[in-house]
Amino acid sequence: MTNNQNSPEDLSPLGMGHAPAKDPLKGFNGMVSATLVLEAMSIFLGLLVVLKIDGGSYWTTFNWLFITILGLFHLVMLGFTRKPWAISTIMVAQFVGAIGGILVHWSITAIMILYIAVWGFGLYLRSIIVERMKRGYLTTQHLEAKK
């Protein structure tokens, strides 16, 4: 639908309801934090790959510095997950990491591509929740407020 008004067939059978009792997007912030931690650990494990492959021939200053900065960036972003610009910054870092990972070792690019898919799926699920909330399909939008 192109306009901002919900037509009756777009609304839930119970109507719009009210604001959800619990904000479902707070759970998304938890997913963002958990994914950042897991991704940082995966990136730091890439240091071992660079150190051990081909007898350490990939262990150059640029390579280990790139991996370390990329991992630290993900840990630093933990403090900014609630900022409106955080998700777009993280997504830019994913693509920079994937492209820069080619210069380091293909395994770093593989890690980044895997997490691009994880972030894409998380953002897709978030868009579904937002759409359901706009149309009144969340259960907590129809619960009676306790007094």
C-alpha positions in Angstrom: 0.0 0.0 0.0 1.4 3.4 -1.0 -0.2 5.7 1.5 0.3 5.8 5.3 -3.3 4.9 6.2 -4.0 1.2 6.9 -7.0 0.0 5.0 -9.4 -2.3 6.9 -8.2 -5.4 5.2 -4.6 -4.7 6.3 -5.5 -4.5 10.0 -5.6 -7.4 12.4 -9.0 -8.9 13.0 -8.9 -7.3 16.5 -8.1 -3.8 15.1 -5.1 -1.7 15.8 -5.0 -2.1 19.5 -2.6 0.0 21.6 1.1 0.3 22.0 2.6 -3.1 22.8 2.9 -3.8 26.6 6.5 -4.8 26.0 8.6 -3.2 23.2 9.5 -6.0 20.9 12.3 -4.0 19.4 14.3 -4.1 22.7 14.8 -7.8 21.9 16.3 -6.7 18.6 18.9 -4.7 20.6 19.8 -7.9 22.4 20.2 -9.7 19.2 22.5 -6.9 17.9 24.7 -7.1 21.0 24.9 -10.9 21.0 25.8 -10.9 17.3 28.5 -8.3 17.7 30.1 -10.3 20.5 30.0 -13.5 18.5 31.3 -11.8 15.4 34.2 -10.2 17.3 35.2 -13.6 18.7 35.1 -15.1 15.2 37.2 -12.3 13.8 39.7 -12.6 16.6 39.9 -16.4 15.9 40.9 -15.3 12.4 44.2 -14.1 13.9 45.1 -17.8 14.5 44.3 -18.7 10.9 46.6 -16.0 9.6 49.3 -17.0 12.1 49.2 -20.8 11.3 48.4 -21.0 7.5 51.5 -21.6 5.3 53.8 -21.4 8.3 52.9 -17.9 9.2 53.5 -16.3 5.8 50.3 -14.3 6.1 51.3 -12.9 9.4 52.2 -9.4 8.3 51.7 -6.2 10.2 48.9 -5.1 7.9 47.1 -8.4 8.3 47.1 -8.8 12.0 46.4 -5.0 12.5 43.4 -5.2 10.1 41.9 -8.2 11.9 42.5 -6.7 15.4 41.0 -3.3 14.4 38.0 -5.0 12.8 37.4 -7.1 15.9 37.8 -4.2 18.3 35.4 -2.1 16.2 32.7 -4.7 16.8 33.4 -4.6 20.5 33.3 -0.8 20.6 30.0 -0.8 18.7 28.4 -2.7 21.7 28.3 0.7 23.5 26.3 2.3 20.6 23.7 -0.4 19.8 20.8 1.9 20.7 21.9 4.8 18.5 19.9 5.3 15.3 23.0 5.1 13.2 24.5 2.0 14.7 23.0 -0.6 12.4 24.0 1.2 9.2 27.5 1.7 10.6 27.7 -2.0 11.4 26.5 -2.9 7.9 29.2 -0.7 6.3 31.8 -2.4 8.5 30.6 -5.8 7.3 31.2 -4.8 3.6 34.5 -3.1 4.4 35.6 -6.2 6.4 34.6 -8.5 3.5 36.4 -6.5 0.9 39.5 -5.9 3.1 39.5 -9.5 4.1 40.4 -10.5 0.6 43.7 -8.6 1.1 44.3 -10.6 4.3 43.1 -14.1 3.7 40.0 -15.6 2.1 38.9 -17.0 5.5 38.4 -13.5 6.9 36.1 -12.7 3.9 34.2 -16.0 4.5 33.6 -14.9 8.2 32.4 -11.5 7.0 30.1 -13.0 4.3 28.6 -15.4 6.9 27.8 -12.5 9.2 26.4 -10.4 6.4 23.9 -13.1 6.0 23.2 -13.2 9.8 22.7 -9.4 9.8 20.5 -9.5 6.7 18.3 -12.1 8.3 18.1 -10.2 11.6 17.1 -7.0 9.7 14.5 -9.0 7.8 13.0 -10.3 11.0 13.0 -6.8 12.5 11.1 -5.5 9.4 8.5 -8.2 9.9 8.0 -7.2 13.5 7.7 -3.5 12.6 5.1 -4.3 9.9 3.1 -6.5 12.3 3.2 -3.8 14.9 1.9 -1.1 12.4 -1.0 -3.3 11.5 -1.9 -4.4 15.0 -0.9 -8.1 14.8 1.1 -8.3 18.0 -0.6 -10.1 20.8 0.6 -7.6 23.4 -1.2 -4.8 21.5 -4.6 -6.3 22.5 -3.9 -7.1 26.2 -5.9 -5.2 28.7 -3.9 -2.7 30.7 -3.7 -3.7 34.4 -4.5 -1.0 36.9 
